[in-house]
Structures are given as C-alpha cells and as structure tokens.
Amino acid sequence: MIEMMRTKAASWVAKILAGLLILSFAVWGIGDVVRGPVIGDVVAEVGGTEISRTELNNQVRRLLSVMRRQLGSNFDAQQATQLGLIDQTVDQLVNSRLLSLESFKFGLGAGEDLIRQTILSDRRFQTAGGQFDRVAYQRFLQTEDLSEQRYVELLRQEITQSQVTNALRTSAHTPKALLNTVYKYRNEQRVAEIVKIPYGNASDVRTPNQGELIEFHKKNPARFTTPEYRRVTAIFLDPTEVAKELTPSSDRIKQEYEYRRETLTVPERRALEQVLFQDEAKAKTFSDLAKSGRAFNVAAKEITKTTPNDLGNLRKQDLPPQVGEAAFGLSVNGVTSPIKTALGWHVVHVKKIEPGRTPTFDSLKAEIKRDVSREMAVDNIVKLTGKLNDALAGGASLEVAASTVSAKVLKFTAVDSTGNGPNGKPVNGLPKSPLFIEKIASTPKGETTNVEETQKGGFFVLKVESITAPKLKPLSAVQNQIVDIWKQSQVRDVTKKKAETLQKAAQNGVGLLAASKTGDYTTKTSKPVSRFIKPQGSIVSDSLLGTLFNAKKGDVVIAASNDGYSIAEIKQVIVAVPGKNKAEEDSLSTQLKNVVSADAVAQYLAALRKTYPVSVDRNAVTLAVTGRAY
C-alpha cells in the first residue's frame, strides 16, 4: 500500500504537503504549559511539562483526516509513520511547547483586543464582502471539535509563540553579496557548438574469439559471480491472510462509514456571477430583464454599462447566508431576485452546477470491511506474538513454536540479498517485506531473529540454516551473455575513441566546426542553457549540461549518454548581471531570506532544547498512534 501511496503522492510532494499541514496542526491540542502533571501516559517531557498521548493522538487524527482528503481514504497511520510524518508531528509539538515556555519566561502574551481582531480578520470567517461570518466561524469550531473558549486559548498561544519566531524572522538579513553570487550562479548561461556521435549497431561487431571471451571473463569476475544464497526457515504472520477469516460487526462497519462519509463527501458547487446594485429599484429592473430571457451579460451592459462580476466555482457556505440560500435554490441559468446584504442588492446568475457527492454505504461497505478486518487481524496477531515469544524463549524450535500459534512454517532453500533465487527471479512465496529480506541477508548462520514487525503490520521470525558462498560462474554458463556484453563494450569503445579523436583535433586550435568537417560530422549550435534550465527540445543532453559548466569559453568537452557521445565547444558564456531582472531577483531574495530565517528559527529551537531538556518516549508515541507498543 505504501508503494501505491508513494506513486500517487509523488513521495516528496506528499512529504512537503504533510509537513506544511503539520505546522498548522501543531497549535491544536497543546495544553497549558504551566499546568500540573498530565493524567495518563506521556509521550514527551519538555522542560518539566508533559505532552500527553491524547494530544498526540488528536494531532495524528487531524493529520490523517486531511491527508485522506488529499490522497485517498486508504492513507493510514502506518503510512504516515513510514513517511516520517509522525516523527515530524512529535517534533512540532515539542517545538511549540519550547516556544510557549520561552514566551512565558519573557512574559509575552496576547490581549483580548488582538485576539478579537485576529478572528475578525481571518478570511476563513469572512463573507465574500469581507464581513465577519459567524456561521463560518461556528462551522470551523465544529469541524475542529473545539469550543470557542478553547480556540481563543489556543489562538493566544499561537500569537504569543509567533512573537518569538517573528522577531527572529524579521531580523534575518540576506547579504547583498550572497544574493548576487547565487543570482549569478543560477542565471549564468552557456552556448555551445555540439557534435553528436551515436553508438553503432552491436550486430555489426564481429563475434569475439575464445581467447577474448576467456580474457573478458577473467577481467570482469564480479559480473559473472553468483550472489550469496541462504537457506531459511521462517514463521510469518500476515494480517492480510488472517483478515480473510474475520468478519467485523455491522455496528463497527457503520461507525467507520459515518467517519469516512464525512471526510469523503464533496459538496455541491456552482459557477456564479453577479451584479451588485446600491439601488433596489434598479436591481429589480435588471433582475426582471435577465429573468425574461435576456442574456445575463447583455442585460448587465444595458442596465449598468458593465460586465457581471465572476464569483467563481463556490460552495453554498462560501456565500453570505441569504445569497447562498437564493443562489443554491435555482437551476442552471436561473437568476435570483435582488438580495439585500450590507454591501447592497445582489442579483446572481447560476452558470453551471457541479452536483455534490456523498458516498453511499454500499459503495464503501466492501472497502471498510476489508480495512476493519485487517485492523482486527493485526490486533489478533499482536496477541499471538506473545505466545510465539514465550515458546521461542523457552527454547522451542520454529516448527514447535509455529504449532503454538497455528502458523505455517516457511522453508526457502536459496534466497539472495534481494529476495531472488538462483533463477534470478523472486523466490516463490517469499513475504514481500523489505525488513524480512534484510534480516535474511544480515542474520548470521545458525541464528534466529527476534520476532520482528513489518511496515504493513505483519510479524515474523526466521532462522538462517546455511549459507552458500558466492562463486564464479563457468565460462560455458555465461558465454552468450559475455558475447553480448563484449560487443556492446566494443561499440562504446569505438564511439568514445571517435569522440576523443574529434575532441583532440578541435583542441589543436582548429575549433570543433572545422574539425568536424574532416569526419563528415554535423555541428549544431545550442540555444543558451543555464545550470538548471534547458529550453524544450534542447540538443544539450543532461550528462553534457554539467560538463559545460565545469569548463570555460573555448574548451572542448565530451560526455557520454545512453545513445552516444556528445562533443561540445563552449562558444559563449553569458554572465548574469544582477539588477537586470528585478522580479526574479526579488523572488530569489525572498527565497534566501526564508532559508536564512528558517535556519535562525531552527538554531534557536535547538538551543532551547538545551535550556529546557526534552525527552520523547517512543514506545508511548507508537502506542498513541497505533494502539499498541513496540
């Protein structure tokens, strides 16, 4: 599942998105930093204060809710752990607590007027006209499961903490010399004359004689040596298989459906446009004209001499209540009667309707049953591992220990470090777990591992029975392979020699253009390229790009690629001049300032960890997230 998620989320994109989300989550659920001991388990202690399992659990729940909306309902705590998001969440909670302790020491705070103004100016709680929308505010509190008193308390903490970090950020300065140096480095361009010599066809190369085959086999033993193989006995408790035998209760499935329905429901959206009037009579005249069949934009030009204002594709809650009720009560091309708000009289036209979607119970039932069954299976397996550990601790063999938990004993005669067998293919029946394969490769002969947990919730224990050392395959077994490799190497060698000959001729003062004519090569001039940007369809290969910027004007360089060798003469070095592109320079300045300020905050937080000792109970973290300890 994690492989699928990584593909869908483009791995690093998902991490960056989740990291930004975690920054916003860190403030929610942070308790009073000067309170007494927390009742219940503690995941971290910071400067004498405690962060409870409940706080972390709430953070993770919100993280999963948002990530599921972004990446799909299959995203779970296990995937969050594998991507490092749980560790990031813990760090953010700790950092937030450190800032709270520091701001408390300095006597920083936020008054009621500042908090009130912060809430009123929050765009999430404003109508399209910029007025405070209490309905949107209450909906936010309901969604975040917060009372207004609790939200005000948390907002006070956030504002107070930001006073510390903002002081660091505003004091961050990007030296002009640094800005100019980075600007020049990023924007310097090169133009080159290039000759491309493609690889020849290996089928045109003669077949090597026996002596050449023997020599190649002798000089390249690593290519023709078998890997080390290990004979393994194992017990593997797979939650996917156990889940097939389990059936969750109807109540459990319905409860999970209610949770998922909320996160997967897509509200109806409407593409709207409006004309705003300050005069009711004029608004009614316009509304009547538009309702009579006159095109909305035509009617607007006739009455107001202007075009309608496009409001975009909105949900009902994005509009002032009275406007939303009217606009969402119409069909496509419907026009409202004038609607009065503090801004004036609104006449709204419905251009398009995107129906909302609420997943039905039947559409999610099979998926929920599968997921809940798997959760139940993991719980069952955790209980079985206790029996398994007890049996092994008592000296039982894997076969005997397996019988205590009704598990099968797996036997594999030959497995290499990648999970393949002697035929070069994955070993049939081998668990698809990186940790399982890693333990096969790292466990000494004759030893049995501890009971290990996989990334997907499975548990295993294995014993390496014997090891077959690597050995060089005989020439007779790899002769055909050697012939193919030898021919390919000959093709590459010949092409490389041609490239080096042309390079040497061009370097002797002749230049690449003149030298290329003697070999009947075609020379092309590239468009300007920078270190990081190439025009679409550029003749500069990726392997050549770095080489161009490691040379100076007039140098002739070569670089190999998948389809041949490129020989290039640097004809022009276009120096980037700071001040020529103010927009780009300002953008770079902002980026560098953000880097400098982020580094300043990071160093400050690192220093605070010395002032306020930090300890994290990883076992409690795991228990808070998964419901079970290591």
C-alpha positions in Angstrom: 0.0 0.0 0.0 2.8 2.4 0.8 4.3 1.9 -2.6 0.9 2.8 -4.2 0.7 5.8 -2.0 4.2 7.0 -2.9 3.3 6.7 -6.5 0.1 8.6 -6.2 1.5 11.3 -3.9 4.8 11.6 -5.7 6.5 10.8 -2.4 8.4 14.0 -1.8 5.4 16.1 -2.8 3.4 14.3 -0.2 6.0 14.9 2.5 6.2 18.6 1.8 2.4 18.9 1.8 2.1 16.9 5.0 5.0 18.9 6.6 3.1 22.2 5.9 -0.1 20.7 7.3 1.8 19.6 10.4 2.9 23.2 11.0 -0.7 24.3 11.2 -1.7 21.3 13.3 0.9 21.8 16.0 -1.0 24.6 17.8 -4.2 22.5 18.2 -4.3 20.4 21.3 -1.3 22.0 23.1 -2.2 22.2 26.7 -1.3 24.9 29.2 2.5 24.8 29.6 2.4 25.8 33.2 -0.2 23.1 34.3 0.4 20.3 36.7 1.1 16.6 35.8 -1.0 15.1 33.0 -3.2 12.3 33.9 -2.4 9.4 31.7 0.5 8.3 29.6 3.1 10.8 28.5 4.7 10.9 25.0 7.2 13.6 25.8 8.5 15.8 28.6 9.7 19.3 27.8 11.3 21.5 30.4 9.3 19.9 33.2 6.0 20.0 31.4 4.3 17.0 29.7 2.8 16.3 26.3 0.1 13.6 26.7 -0.8 10.7 24.4 -4.2 12.3 23.9 -2.6 15.5 22.5 -0.5 13.5 20.0 -3.4 11.2 19.2 -5.6 14.3 18.4 -2.9 15.7 16.2 -2.5 12.4 14.3 -6.2 12.1 13.8 -6.4 15.5 12.2 -3.4 14.8 10.1 -4.9 11.6 8.8 -8.2 13.3 8.1 -6.6 15.9 6.0 -4.2 13.5 4.2 -7.1 11.2 3.4 -8.9 14.1 1.7 -5.8 14.9 -0.3 -4.5 11.4 -1.1 -7.4 9.0 -0.7 -9.2 7.1 2.1 -6.6 4.3 2.3 -4.0 6.6 3.9 -3.4 5.4 7.4 -1.2 5.9 10.5 1.2 3.2 9.3 1.9 5.1 6.1 2.2 8.3 8.0 4.8 6.6 10.2 6.7 5.2 7.2 6.9 8.7 5.6 8.2 10.2 8.8 5.1 12.3 9.4 4.5 11.0 12.9 8.1 11.9 14.0 7.5 15.4 12.4 4.3 15.8 14.3 6.0 14.9 17.6 8.8 17.4 16.8 6.3 20.1 16.1 4.5 19.5 19.3 7.8 19.7 21.2 8.9 22.8 19.3 5.6 24.5 20.0 6.0 23.7 23.7 9.5 25.1 23.7 8.3 28.3 22.3 5.5 28.5 24.8 7.9 28.0 27.7 10.2 30.7 26.3 7.4 33.2 25.7 6.1 32.5 29.2 9.6 33.3 30.6 9.7 36.6 28.8 6.2 37.5 29.9 4.8 37.7 26.4 1.1 37.5 25.8 -1.8 38.5 23.6 -4.6 40.8 24.7 -8.3 40.3 24.1 -8.5 43.1 21.5 -5.7 41.5 19.5 -7.3 38.0 19.6 -10.7 39.5 18.6 -9.2 41.4 15.7 -7.3 38.3 14.6 -10.5 36.3 14.5 -12.5 39.0 12.7 -9.7 39.5 10.0 -9.4 35.7 9.3 -10.5 35.2 5.8 -11.9 31.8 6.6 -14.5 33.6 8.7 -15.5 36.3 6.3 -18.2 36.7 3.7 -17.4 37.5 0.0 -17.8 41.1 1.0 -15.3 40.9 3.8 -17.7 40.9 6.7 -17.3 38.5 9.7 -19.4 35.4 9.1 -20.3 33.8 12.5 -21.8 30.8 10.7 -18.5 30.1 9.0 -16.7 30.6 12.4 -19.0 28.2 14.2 -18.7 25.7 11.4 -14.9 25.8 11.8 -15.1 25.3 15.5 -17.4 22.3 14.9 -15.1 20.8 12.3 -12.1 21.2 14.6 -14.0 19.9 17.6 -13.2 23.0 19.6 -15.2 25.2 21.9 -14.9 28.9 21.4 -13.1 29.2 24.7 -10.6 26.6 23.8 -10.0 28.1 20.3 -9.3 31.5 21.9 -6.9 29.9 24.4 -5.0 28.2 21.5 -5.0 31.3 19.4 -3.5 33.2 22.3 -0.7 30.6 22.5 -0.1 30.8 18.7 0.1 34.6 18.7 2.4 34.6 21.7 4.7 32.0 20.2 4.8 33.9 16.9 6.1 36.9 18.7 9.3 34.9 19.4 9.7 33.4 16.0 8.7 36.6 14.1 11.4 38.5 16.0 13.9 36.0 14.5 12.4 36.1 11.0 12.2 39.8 10.8 15.8 40.2 11.9 17.0 37.8 9.2 19.0 39.5 6.5 20.3 38.3 3.2 23.7 39.9 2.4 23.8 41.6 -0.9 27.0 39.7 -1.8 25.2 36.3 -1.2 22.2 37.4 -3.3 24.4 38.5 -6.2 26.6 35.3 -6.0 23.6 33.0 -6.0 21.9 35.0 -8.7 24.9 34.9 -11.0 25.3 31.1 -10.4 21.7 30.3 -11.1 21.3 32.5 -14.2 24.7 32.2 -15.9 24.2 30.7 -19.4 26.3 28.8 -21.9 26.1 28.4 -25.7 27.9 25.5 -27.3 28.6 24.0 -30.7 27.8 20.3 -30.4 28.6 17.2 -32.5 26.7 14.0 -31.6 28.2 10.7 -32.4 25.6 7.9 -32.0 26.5 4.4 -30.9 26.8 1.9 -33.7 24.9 -1.4 -34.0 26.2 -4.2 -31.9 25.1 -6.7 -34.6 27.8 -5.2 -36.9 30.6 -6.1 -34.5 32.4 -9.3 -35.0 32.0 -12.2 -32.6 34.9 -12.4 -30.1 37.2 -15.4 -30.3 37.6 -17.8 -27.5 40.7 -16.1 -26.2 38.9 -12.8 -26.0 36.0 -14.4 -24.2 38.3 -16.0 -21.6 40.1 -12.7 -21.1 36.9 -10.8 -20.6 35.5 -13.4 -18.2 38.8 -13.2 -16.2 38.9 -9.4 -16.0 35.2 -9.0 -15.1 34.5 -11.6 -12.4 32.0 -9.5 -10.5 29.7 -9.6 -13.5 29.6 -13.4 -13.6 29.7 -14.3 -9.9 26.6 -15.8 -8.2 25.4 -14.0 -5.2 25.5 -15.5 -1.7 22.4 -17.7 -1.1 20.9 -18.5 2.2 18.6 -21.4 3.3 15.9 -20.1 5.6 13.2 -21.3 7.9 10.6 -18.8 8.9 7.2 -18.1 10.5 5.3 -15.2 9.0 2.0 -13.9 10.5 0.4 -12.0 7.7 -2.6 -9.7 8.7 -3.9 -9.8 5.1 -4.3 -13.6 5.2 -5.7 -13.5 8.8 -8.2 -10.8 7.8 -9.8 -13.1 5.2 -11.1 -15.2 8.1 -12.6 -12.3 10.1 -15.9 -10.6 9.8 -16.4 -7.2 11.5 -19.7 -6.5 13.2 -22.3 -4.4 11.4 -22.1 -1.7 14.1 -18.3 -1.4 13.6 -18.7 -1.1 9.8 -21.5 1.5 10.2 -19.4 3.5 12.6 -16.5 3.6 10.2 -18.8 4.5 7.4 -20.1 7.6 9.3 -16.5 8.7 9.8 -15.5 8.2 6.2 -18.6 9.7 4.8 -17.8 13.0 6.4 -14.3 13.1 5.0 -15.2 11.8 1.5 -18.3 13.9 0.9 -17.9 16.5 -1.8 -20.2 19.5 -1.5 -22.2 20.9 -4.4 -20.5 23.8 -6.2 -22.0 26.4 -8.5 -20.3 28.7 -11.0 -21.9 32.0 -10.3 -21.7 35.6 -11.5 -23.4 38.6 -10.0 -24.2 42.3 -10.5 -24.2 44.4 -7.3 -26.5 47.5 -7.0 -26.9 50.2 -4.4 -30.5 51.0 -5.7 -33.2 48.4 -5.1 -35.4 49.6 -8.0 -32.6 49.4 -10.5 -31.6 45.9 -9.2 -35.3 44.7 -9.7 -35.4 46.2 -13.2 -32.2 44.3 -14.1 -33.4 41.1 -12.4 -36.7 41.2 -14.3 -34.9 41.8 -17.6 -32.5 38.9 -17.0 -35.3 36.6 -16.0 -37.3 37.5 -19.1 -34.7 35.6 -21.3 -32.2 38.3 -21.9 -28.6 37.0 -21.6 -27.2 38.0 -18.1 -24.2 39.8 -19.5 -26.2 41.6 -22.2 -28.7 42.7 -19.6 -25.8 43.9 -17.4 -24.4 46.1 -20.2 -27.8 47.6 -20.9 -28.6 48.5 -17.3 -25.1 49.1 -15.7 -22.8 49.6 -18.8 -20.5 47.0 -17.1 -19.9 43.2 -17.2 -21.0 40.9 -14.4 -18.6 40.0 -11.7 -17.5 36.4 -11.9 -17.7 34.9 -8.4 -16.0 31.6 -9.4 -17.0 28.0 -8.5 -18.4 28.2 -5.0 -20.0 26.1 -2.3 -23.1 27.3 -0.5 -21.1 28.1 2.7 -18.7 30.3 0.7 -21.5 32.9 0.3 -23.4 35.1 2.7 -26.3 33.0 4.1 -29.1 34.9 2.3 -27.2 34.9 -1.0 -26.3 31.2 -0.7 -29.9 30.2 0.0 -31.2 32.1 -3.0 -28.4 31.1 -5.5 -28.5 27.4 -4.5 -32.3 27.2 -4.8 -32.1 27.8 -8.6 -31.5 25.6 -11.6 -28.8 26.3 -14.2 -29.2 29.7 -15.9 -31.5 30.8 -13.1 -31.4 34.4 -11.9 -32.2 35.5 -8.3 -34.4 38.4 -7.3 -32.5 41.2 -5.7 -30.9 40.1 -2.3 -30.1 42.7 0.3 -26.8 42.5 2.3 -24.7 45.1 4.0 -22.9 45.6 0.6 -26.1 46.4 -1.4 -28.5 44.5 -3.6 -27.2 41.3 -5.3 -28.5 39.7 -8.4 -26.9 36.4 -9.0 -26.8 34.1 -12.1 -26.2 30.4 -12.0 -23.9 29.4 -14.9 -23.1 25.8 -14.0 -23.8 23.3 -11.3 -21.4 20.6 -10.1 -23.6 18.2 -8.0 -22.3 17.2 -4.6 -21.3 13.6 -4.0 -21.8 11.7 -0.8 -20.6 8.1 -0.9 -23.3 5.5 -0.1 -22.9 2.9 2.5 -23.0 0.2 -0.2 -20.2 1.9 -2.2 -17.8 1.8 0.8 -19.0 -1.3 2.6 -16.6 -3.7 1.0 -13.6 -1.4 1.4 -14.5 -0.7 5.1 -15.0 -4.4 5.8 -11.6 -5.2 4.3 -9.8 -2.4 6.2 -11.5 -3.1 9.6 -10.9 -6.9 9.2 -7.2 -6.1 8.7 -7.2 -3.9 11.8 -8.8 -6.8 13.7 -6.2 -9.2 12.2 -3.3 -7.0 13.4 -4.8 -7.0 16.9 -5.1 -10.8 16.9 -1.6 -11.2 15.6 -0.2 -9.0 18.3 -1.7 -11.3 20.9 -0.2 -14.3 19.1 3.3 -12.8 19.1 3.2 -13.1 22.9 2.7 -16.8 22.7 5.3 -17.0 20.0 7.9 -15.1 22.0 7.2 -17.3 25.0 7.7 -20.5 23.0 11.0 -19.3 21.5 12.3 -18.0 24.8 11.7 -21.5 26.2 14.0 -23.0 23.6 11.3 -24.3 21.2 12.3 -24.8 17.5 10.5 -22.7 14.9 8.4 -25.8 14.0 7.2 -26.2 17.6 6.7 -22.5 18.1 4.6 -22.3 15.0 2.3 -25.0 16.3 1.5 -22.9 19.4 0.0 -20.2 17.2 -1.3 -22.4 14.4 1.0 -20.9 11.9 2.7 -22.5 8.9 6.5 -23.0 8.8 8.0 -21.5 5.6 11.2 -23.0 4.1 13.3 -21.4 1.4 16.3 -23.3 0.0 18.1 -20.4 -1.6 17.5 -16.7 -1.3 19.9 -13.9 -2.2 20.1 -10.4 -0.6 17.4 -9.1 -3.0 14.9 -11.9 -2.4 15.7 -13.7 -5.7 16.5 -17.3 -6.2 19.2 -19.0 -8.4 17.0 -18.4 -11.5 17.3 -14.6 -11.0 13.5 -14.3 -10.2 11.8 -13.5 -6.9 11.5 -16.6 -4.7 8.0 -18.0 -4.8 6.1 -17.5 -1.6 8.7 -15.2 0.0 7.0 -12.4 2.0 7.2 -9.1 0.2 8.7 -7.2 3.1 11.9 -5.3 2.9 12.6 -6.0 6.5 12.2 -9.7 6.1 14.7 -9.7 3.2 17.1 -7.5 5.1 17.0 -9.9 8.1 17.7 -12.9 5.7 20.8 -11.1 4.5 22.1 -9.9 7.9 21.4 -12.7 10.3 24.4 -14.9 11.0 24.3 -18.6 10.1 22.5 -20.7 12.7 21.0 -17.8 14.5 17.3 -17.0 14.9 16.0 -13.4 14.8 13.7 -11.8 17.4 10.0 -11.5 16.5 10.0 -8.6 14.1 7.2 -6.4 12.8 7.0 -5.4 9.2 5.9 -2.0 7.8 2.5 -3.4 7.0 1.7 -4.9 10.4 2.9 -8.4 9.8 5.2 -10.3 12.3 7.9 -12.8 11.6 10.8 -14.7 13.0 13.4 -16.5 10.9 16.5 -18.7 11.1 19.3 -18.8 8.6 20.0 -22.6 8.4 23.0 -22.4 6.0 24.9 -20.1 3.6 26.2 -20.9 0.1 29.1 -18.6 -0.7 29.3 -16.7 -4.0 31.2 -18.4 -6.8 32.3 -17.5 -10.3 30.1 -19.0 -13.0 32.0 -21.1 -15.5 32.6 -19.6 -18.9 30.3 -22.2 -20.6 27.3 -21.0 -18.5 27.7 -17.3 -19.4 29.3 -17.4 -22.8 26.3 -15.9 -24.7 26.0 -13.2 -22.1 29.6 -12.4 -22.4 29.3 -12.1 -26.2 26.5 -9.5 -25.9 28.4 -7.5 -23.3 31.7 -7.7 -25.2 30.0 -6.4 -28.4 28.3 -3.6 -26.5 31.6 -2.6 -24.9 33.3 -2.6 -28.3 30.6 -0.3 -29.7 31.1 2.1 -26.8 34.9 2.0 -27.0 34.8 2.7 -30.7 32.4 5.6 -30.3 34.5 7.0 -27.4 37.7 6.9 -29.4 36.0 8.8 -32.3 34.8 11.4 -29.8 38.2 11.7 -28.2 39.9 12.0 -31.7 37.5 14.8 -32.7 38.0 16.5 -29.3 41.8 16.4 -29.7 41.6 17.8 -33.3 39.3 20.6 -32.2 41.6 21.5 -29.2 44.6 21.9 -31.5 43.5 25.4 -32.4 41.2 24.3 -35.3 37.9 24.5 -33.4 35.1 22.0 -33.4 33.3 23.3 -36.5 36.4 22.9 -38.7 37.5 19.6 -37.1 34.0 18.1 -37.6 34.1 18.6 -41.4 37.1 16.3 -41.7 35.0 13.5 -40.3 31.8 14.4 -42.0 30.0 15.2 -38.7 27.1 17.6 -38.4 27.7 20.5 -36.0 24.7 22.3 -34.3 24.7 25.3 -32.1 22.7 25.1 -28.9 20.3 27.7 -27.5 21.5 29.3 -24.3 21.2 26.9 -21.3 21.7 27.6 -17.6 22.7 25.1 -14.9 19.1 24.3 -14.1 17.1 25.2 -17.1 17.2 24.0 -20.7 14.8 25.1 -23.5 12.4 22.5 -24.5 13.9 20.2 -27.2 17.5 21.4 -26.3 20.3 19.5 -28.0 22.3 19.6 -24.8 21.9 16.2 -23.0 21.6 16.0 -19.3 25.0 14.4 -19.0 26.6 17.2 -21.1 25.0 20.0 -19.1 27.1 19.7 -16.0 30.2 19.3 -18.1 29.6 22.5 -19.9 29.6 24.5 -16.7 32.8 22.9 -15.5 34.6 24.3 -18.4 35.5 27.8 -19.7 34.9 29.5 -23.0 36.8 27.8 -25.9 37.2 24.5 -24.1 36.1 21.3 -25.9 34.5 18.7 -23.7 32.9 15.3 -24.2 30.1 13.4 -22.4 28.5 10.0 -22.8 24.8 9.5 -22.8 22.5 6.5 -23.4 22.6 6.9 -27.2 26.1 8.1 -27.9 28.8 10.7 -27.2 28.5 14.5 -27.4 31.4 16.7 -28.2 30.9 20.4 -27.4 32.9 23.6 -27.7 31.8 26.4 -25.4 31.3 29.3 -27.7 29.7 31.8 -25.3 29.5 32.4 -21.6 26.6 34.7 -20.8 27.2 36.3 -17.4 24.1 37.1 -15.4 24.1 40.7 -14.3 22.2 41.4 -11.0 19.6 44.1 -11.4 18.6 43.2 -15.0 15.6 41.1 -13.9 14.1 42.7 -10.8 11.2 40.3 -10.5 13.5 37.3 -10.4 15.9 38.9 -8.1 13.2 39.9 -5.7 11.9 36.3 -5.8 15.4 34.9 -5.1 15.9 37.4 -2.3 12.7 36.2 -0.7 13.7 32.6 -1.0 17.1 33.2 0.5 15.6 35.3 3.3 13.2 32.4 4.1 16.1 30.0 4.2 18.1 32.2 6.5 15.1 32.9 8.8 14.2 29.2 8.9 17.8 28.4 9.8 17.7 31.0 12.5 14.5 29.6 14.0 15.9 26.0 13.8 19.1 27.0 15.6 17.1 28.8 18.2 14.9 25.8 18.8 18.0 23.6 19.0 19.4 26.0 21.7 16.0 25.9 23.6 16.3 22.1 23.8 19.4 22.7 26.0 17.7 25.2 28.1 14.5 23.1 28.5 15.5 19.4 28.5 13.4 17.2 26.1 12.8 13.5 26.3 10.5 11.5 24.0 9.0 8.1 24.9 9.0 6.4 21.5 7.0 3.5 22.9 4.3 5.8 24.1 4.3 7.5 20.7 3.8 4.2 19.0 1.0 3.3 21.5 -0.7 6.7 20.9 -0.6 6.2 17.1 -1.2 2.5 16.6 -2.8 1.5 19.8 0.0 -1.0 20.6 3.5 -0.6 21.9 6.7 -1.9 20.3 
